[in-house]
Amino acid sequence: MEIPTKYNPEEVEDKWYNYWIDKNYFRADVKSKKEPFCIVIPPPNVTGSLHMGHALNNTLQDILTRWNRMQEYNVLWLPGTDHAGIATQNVVEKELAKEGLTRQELGRVKFVERVWKWKEETGGTIINQLKKLGCSCDWSRTRFTMDEGLSKAVQEVFISLYNEGFIYRGNYIINWCPRCQTALSDLEAEHKDVKGHLYYVKYPFMNGDYIVVATTRPETIFADLAIAVNPQDKRYKNLIGKKVRLPAPCGDREIPIIADDYVDIKFGTGCLKITPAHDPADFEIGNRHNLEAIKVIGPDGKMNEQARKYKGLDRFECRKVLVDDLKREGYIEKIEGYKYSIGSCYRCHTYVEPYLSRQWFVRMKELAKPALKAVKDGKVKFVPKNWEKTYFQWMENIRDWCISRQIWWGHRIPVWYCENENCAPIASRIKPDKCPKCGGDKLTQDEDVLDTWFSSALWPFSTLGWPDKTEDLQVFYPTSVLSTGFDIIFFWVARMIIMGLHFMGDAPFSTVYIHALIRDIEGQKMSKSKGNVIDPLAVIDNYGTDALRFTLAALAVKGRDIYLSEERIQGYRNFMNKIWNASRFIIMNLATRPTIVGTPVGTRQPTLADKWIISRLNQVTKEVTNYLNKYDFDKASLAIYEFFWHEFCDWYLEIAKLQIMNDARRMTLSYLFRVLEQSLRLMHPFIPFITEEIWQTLQKTVKESKRCSGTTHPSGGYPDSANCSAAIHRTTDQKSIMISEWPQYNKKEVDNESIIQMDLIKAVVFAIRNIRSELNIPPATRIQVVLNYRGAKIREGVEVIKSNAAYVKWLAGVEDLKIGTKLVTPRPAAMSLVKGMELSIPLKGLINLEKEKERLQKEAEKAIEELSNVKINLSNKAFIKKAPSEIVAREKERKIGIEARLHKLSANLKMLVLSWFIFLFCFIALDGMGYYENLAGKMFQVKGEVVGTIKEEVEITLILKTDKNENVLIQLDDEKFKSLEGILSSGNWVRMVVKILEGGIIQGISAQKIPRVVSSKKPLTSSILIPDFNILEIYKKTVQYFNPKLTGRDAERIASSILVYSKSHNVDPRLIVAVIAIESDFQVDARSVKGALGLGQLMPQTARILKVNPLNIEENILGTASYLKFCLEQWKDYPYLNLPLALASYNAGPGAVAKYGGIPPYLETQNYVKKVMDLYQQLCKK
């Protein structure tokens, strides 16, 4: 079968999307007996086009939709768009402006007709872009917030709430946009801090004295009605009730001095000017004191006739002119710089004007109570849960909702007014024939429209047909989950819950998933002005939809923002290519093998690799399903990624090539088919297009050739003829992967022993490959490997290697593999330790040692020169000050990377030098790194004097005092102790070969007595530091105080690590305990120690910058040391706290340290330091 060598998304995506549409696979069925699953899309604005926020949210919704569809749910993903009142009206008004027209000239009816025409012509753009993203919405049910059905629902809700007394009309201070000429809700007025001034203005008494008032808005003095002071303020008690006059340029009008508890005694002079028409707080005070409001600023933002000679000036221009006049006439005492918050229109960004206006409101307090209870009782859950606090905070302090807008595009308020002003407004869907009170027939409709969010609040049930009792409403309400951004929890989520409970008697959804905010790679919010926007449509054109979708899913960590770059998308595009190439290899092999269905093939048993891959396939199936259930999209996608690429492709597929060449090809093909087909189904919700293309090709291959291998196993659990036939039937029976069955976890197919054994094989292969890579041994060169082992415990693993030696030879390019207990390795040789076994590769004839050393030395010299140049730049204060921050950060990262490269080159050179000598064990010099848990599995030599032993059950702790007068605690089992008893008798000097175990315990391997008079040849010793045993006991109890569940052994390991680190870094161990406790939220355990001290495995980001392999022990140590050193340099101005702060910085990653000068973005430094120091002081007292 011909399969293209390269995957072409452009050819594939439209083909399969149209296929899905044609087959109606996206459509929900109200007659279905399946359990319903429903998502309503957060309706994008009809004016909008796809941005990364849309791409993220709709990708996640589509993953849930496709996944549940494959789980046999009756799935409805209901799409639609929002009429976006202000935004859409602005767009059309701009078009009119190009024609030299205004909406006022056009008139309301014709203007609205023009907007509808625009909507029909261009309003579908965002819908087509969502289709491009692969969204599997039921497009047959697409809704629009102003379509006939939703308009009917809006009218019904308004009239119901009005009749129930929840909607009222009144004068109120609202946020007014002078540009858009409409009211804005509190949420639509986006506040930001600005630098302004505080003007200290004199208000004179009749006797010539004056009182000084501080204000940020002198232009509103014309509308002042009083000066308020706090009744508790002794400075002004005797002035309450007296009158002052406005400054002469503002009208010289008399106003009273009143007392009100609202006034802040500490702000300004303690006197507050009261302007009820232009400030919300003043409006409330004015109501309390029966002050009649005066407007001085008009709806256009210009001063009115109350401003006298300043009439017609813009409010900000008036401020400037008026202040000059007040200065000139002596009414300004002083002017101070002042930072304050000011609201701006969320659409046009014009500064809003607090404006007294007659508006329509919804009383929210009573309506909000059931919605608050629904979340508190768990009927509605937020994911992540921390967003519930935000929801509670807003709901518990909810204010009445201003729902009227002074624009023409939107749902016109269904209220009618009689010509007779004494008659009450009439709420009606249609124009009444006459006034019900006076019988008059001259009725006019309210000019305002409803807030866009009013119709959006009804979205979950109005889109399903309410107020009619439709089948859709009965089947799909309440919906299942809502996915949205945190920024509209108040605008939309809370109001939907309120309306759903009030009109449907049930919450509109049970789960609210709050997705992340997408930022650029530097952590900046994306914006056109910054030029850092990544266009999802351009990404789709360049890399394909699946690459974008998978990237967004992989980065969607709950509770964290997404730092997106094109490089990350490129990386996952490579994953698409990997899937394609692997699938192409399998399909071509399936297509070219002779027909074998039904052919008896005996009782061939599955190989280790076969059992391992099926076990891992089942495990990853379980993992992905569990992650999706928890909305852990990142973990689910990365589990698939790791399995398919780094287990299936990197290991099994390579082994399969070997097995196909041998007589196991039939069975191997069945396993390849099984794993590929199931993996495609696991991946489909994330990457629908490439999985459909491959799956369909696989289906066609099976249909045409009907080829699949089959074997019979009495024990079952692995692909046999029946299983394989079922797989073929499942593949060929369905017409699309999107309606195929979601894979099920089969516990019977999981063989844990095969996983352990395969891990051993992989470790051996990895060790060989690592040496080959480090020493530049060409891939085509076949090598000799010698594997030495000792001890009964290791023998079982050795047998696994012997049984599967073919894997090692094939995967690592090994010609001859020798395995034994006392094998001699030809010199020179490179060596590594694997699971307690010594692996050696003779180097004679493989490389020219001298040339290799010369090459490494040249590279090292080049790196030293690069490092010198970087250091010159970083020590140049002018460069640090003038260069862009990202350039400085890049130089700092370069420095870290070069230092790590130098460490690596040094290690490789050391390997070449040591390769001339073959020791029984590998001796590691730790270069001051006192924490030795990172050396698990390594061996080294230590010399000292036995000073005591402690027996615990069947294990003995040997206390060895070195020639440096340091204690080393060495663990020996009872059998080992007896065999060494003669040598280890107290008082003897010994040289021991020891091994580091997991958790930092040192295990004795062998020992020999040495003379008390040390020879002139200095013995090799390690620089491991072990604390005094008595101190260790104290800190063991300290650790157990923080975590009483720790066993004595675990507590001892942790305490030892703390004291070792303390000694090697010359830091009070109590301070380190405090750091660990705070960093781990007082959950001290082995993992928290590694994390808090920054001594676990390097983070991938850090490892990439340092260019080290975090899985390689030596590289991890060197990289950690280099990076921690850098962190310490960043905190050199904090000598006492430099270590804990550096460790916290370490955990944040190099980008954060370089960018924030050592302060990680999540770390509130002062708070962190305070917590550490408070706990440290407590420990010192104890």
WORA-V440861 format. One record per backbone hydrogen bond with DSSP energy under -0.5 kcal/mol. NH is the residue of the N-H (numbers start at 0). CO is the residue of the C=O. Records with the same first field share a line. If there is no record, write none. Layout:
BEGIN
NH->CO ; CO
END
This chain:
BEGIN
2->0
8->6
10->7
11->7
12->8
13->9
14->10
15->11
16->12
17->13
18->14
19->15
20->16
21->17
22->18
23->20
24->19
26->23
29->27
31->28
36->73
38->75
40->38 ; 77
42->40
43->79
45->81
47->44
54->50
55->51
56->52
57->53
58->54
59->55
60->56
61->57
62->58
63->59
64->60
65->61
66->62
67->63
68->64
69->65
70->66
71->68
72->67
73->34
74->72
75->36
77->38 ; 75
78->76
80->142
81->43
87->83
88->84
89->85
90->86
91->87
92->88
93->89
94->90
95->91
96->92
97->93
98->94 ; 95
99->96
100->95
105->101
106->102
110->106
111->107
112->108
113->109
114->110
115->111
116->112
117->113
118->114
119->115
120->116
121->117
122->117 ; 118
124->121
127->123
128->124
129->125
130->126
131->127
132->128
133->130
134->129
136->134
137->76
138->136
140->137
141->138
142->78
144->80
146->143
150->146
151->147
152->148
153->149
154->150
155->151
156->152
157->153
158->154
159->155
160->156
161->157
162->158
163->159
164->161
165->160
166->160
167->360
169->358
171->356
173->171 ; 354
174->183
175->173 ; 352
176->181
177->175
180->176
181->176
183->174
187->184
188->184
189->187 ; 343
190->188
191->341
193->339
195->193 ; 337
197->335
198->196 ; 214
199->197 ; 333
200->198 ; 212
201->330
202->210
203->201
204->208
207->204
210->202
212->200
213->270
214->198
219->216
220->217
222->219
223->220
224->273
225->273
226->255
227->271
228->257
229->269
232->229
233->231
235->232
236->232
238->235
239->235 ; 236
240->256
241->238
243->254
244->203
245->252
249->246
250->247
251->246
254->243
255->224
256->241
257->226 ; 255
259->228
262->259
264->262
266->263
269->266
271->227
273->225
274->272
277->274
282->278
283->279
284->280
285->281
286->282
287->283
288->284
289->286
290->285
292->290
297->301
300->297
302->312
303->295
306->303
307->304
309->306
310->307
311->302
312->309
314->300
317->313
318->314
319->315
320->316
321->317
322->318
323->319
324->320
325->321
326->322
327->323
328->324
329->326
330->325
331->325
332->199 ; 330
333->199
335->197
337->195
339->193 ; 337
341->191
343->189
344->349
345->187
348->344
351->342
352->175
353->351
354->173
355->276
356->171 ; 354
358->169 ; 356
360->167
361->400
362->165
363->361
367->363
368->364 ; 365
369->365
370->366
371->367
372->368
373->369
374->370
375->371
376->372
377->374
378->373
379->373
380->509
382->511
386->383
387->384
388->385
389->385
390->386
391->387
392->388
393->389
394->390
395->391
396->392 ; 393
397->394
400->361
401->399
402->359 ; 400
403->359
404->448
406->404
409->407
411->409
412->447
414->412
415->425
416->443
418->441
420->418
422->419
425->415
426->424
427->413 ; 425
434->439
438->434
442->440
443->416
445->414
448->404
449->410
450->402
453->450
454->450
455->451
456->452
457->454
458->455
460->457
461->457
462->458
464->461
465->460
467->464
469->467
472->463
473->469
474->470
475->471
476->472
478->507
479->37
480->37
481->510
483->481 ; 512
485->514
487->484
488->485
491->487
492->487
493->488
495->491
496->492
497->493
498->494
499->495
500->496
501->497
502->498
503->499
504->499 ; 500
505->499
509->479
510->479
511->380
512->481 ; 510
513->382 ; 511
514->483 ; 512
518->516 ; 561
519->523
520->563
522->519
525->517
530->526
531->526
534->532
535->533
538->534
539->535
540->536
541->537
542->538
543->538 ; 539
547->543
548->544
549->545
550->546
551->547
552->548
553->549
554->550
555->551 ; 552
556->554
559->556
561->516
562->560
563->518 ; 561
568->564
569->565
570->566
571->567
572->568
573->569
574->570
575->571
576->572
577->573
578->574
579->575
580->576
581->577
582->578
583->579
584->580
585->581
586->582
587->583
588->584
589->585
590->586
591->587
592->588 ; 589
596->705
598->595
603->600
610->606
611->607
612->608
613->609
614->610
615->611
616->612
617->613
618->614
619->615
620->616
621->617
622->618
623->619
624->620
625->621
626->622
627->623
628->624
629->625 ; 626
630->627
631->626
632->630
633->555
635->631
636->632
637->633
638->634
639->635
640->636
641->637
642->638
643->639
644->640
645->640 ; 641
646->642
647->642
648->643
649->644
650->646
651->646
652->647
654->650
655->651
656->652
657->653
658->654
659->655
660->656
661->657
663->658
664->661
667->663
668->664
669->665
670->666
671->667
672->668
673->669
674->670
675->671
676->672
677->673
678->674
679->675
680->676
681->677
682->678
683->679
684->680
685->682
686->682
690->686
691->687
692->688
693->689
694->690
695->691
696->692
697->693
698->694
699->695
700->696
701->697
702->698
703->699
704->700
705->701
707->705
711->601
712->710
715->712
720->710
723->719
724->720
725->721
726->722
727->723
728->724
729->725
730->726
731->727
732->728
733->729
738->735
739->736
741->69
746->744
748->745
749->746
750->748
751->749
754->750
755->751
756->752
757->753
758->754
759->755
760->756
761->757
762->758
763->759
764->760
765->761
766->762
767->763
768->764
769->765
770->766
771->767
772->768
773->769
774->770
775->772
776->771
777->775
780->777
782->812
784->815
785->839
786->817
787->785 ; 837
788->819
794->790
795->791
797->793
798->794
799->795
800->796
801->797
802->798
803->799
804->801
806->803
807->803
808->804
809->805
810->806
811->807
812->808
813->808
814->782
815->782
817->784 ; 815
819->786
825->823
827->914
828->914
829->840
831->838
833->836
836->833
837->787
838->831 ; 836
839->785 ; 837
840->829
842->827
843->827
845->842
846->842
848->846
851->847
852->848
853->849
854->850
855->851
856->852
857->853
858->854
859->855
860->856
861->857
862->858
863->859
864->860
865->861
866->862
867->863
868->864
869->865
870->866
871->867
872->868
873->869
874->870
875->871 ; 872
876->874
879->875
880->876
881->877
882->878
886->883
887->883
888->884
889->885
890->886
891->887
892->888
893->889
894->890
895->891
896->892
897->893
898->894
899->895
900->896
901->897
902->898
903->899
904->900
905->901
906->902
907->903
908->904
909->905
910->906
911->907
912->908
913->909
914->910
915->912
916->913
918->916
922->920
923->921
924->922
925->923
928->925
929->927
931->929
934->931
935->932
936->995
937->934
939->993
941->991
943->989
944->960
945->987
946->958
947->958
949->956
951->954
954->951
955->971
956->949
957->955 ; 969
958->947
959->957 ; 967
960->944 ; 958
961->959 ; 965
962->942
964->961
966->1025
967->959
969->957 ; 967
970->1001
971->955
973->953
976->972
977->973
978->974
979->975
980->977
982->979
983->979
984->981
986->945
987->984
989->943
990->1007
991->941 ; 989
992->1005
993->939 ; 991
994->1002
995->937
996->994 ; 1000
999->996
1001->968
1002->994 ; 1000
1003->970
1004->992
1005->992
1007->990
1009->988
1013->1011
1017->1015
1025->1023
1031->1027
1032->1028
1033->1029
1034->1030
1035->1031
1036->1032
1037->1033
1038->1034
1039->1035
1040->1036
1041->1037
1042->1038
1045->1042
1050->1046
1051->1047
1052->1048
1053->1049
1054->1050
1055->1051
1056->1052
1057->1053
1058->1054
1059->1055
1060->1056
1061->1057
1062->1058
1063->1059
1064->1060
1065->1061
1066->1061
1070->1067
1071->1067
1072->1068
1073->1069
1074->1070
1075->1071
1076->1072
1077->1073
1078->1074
1079->1075
1080->1077
1081->1076
1082->1079
1083->1081
1088->1084
1089->1085
1090->1086
1091->1087
1092->1088
1093->1090
1094->1089
1095->1089
1102->1098
1103->1099
1104->1100
1105->1101
1106->1102
1107->1102
1109->1107
1111->1108
1112->1110
1115->1111
1116->1112
1117->1113
1118->1114
1119->1115
1120->1116
1121->1117
1122->1118
1123->1119
1124->1120
1125->1121
1126->1122
1127->1123
1128->1124
1129->1125
1130->1126 ; 1127
1131->1128
1133->1130
1137->1133
1140->1136
1141->1137
1142->1138
1143->1139
1144->1140
1145->1141
1146->1142
1147->1143 ; 1144
1148->1144 ; 1145
1152->1148
1153->1149
1154->1150
1155->1151
1156->1152
1157->1152
1158->1155
1159->1157
1162->1159
1163->1161
1164->1162
1167->1163
1168->1164
1169->1165
1170->1166
1171->1167
1172->1168
1173->1169
1174->1170
1175->1171
1176->1172
1177->1173
1178->1174
1179->1175
1180->1176
1181->1177
END
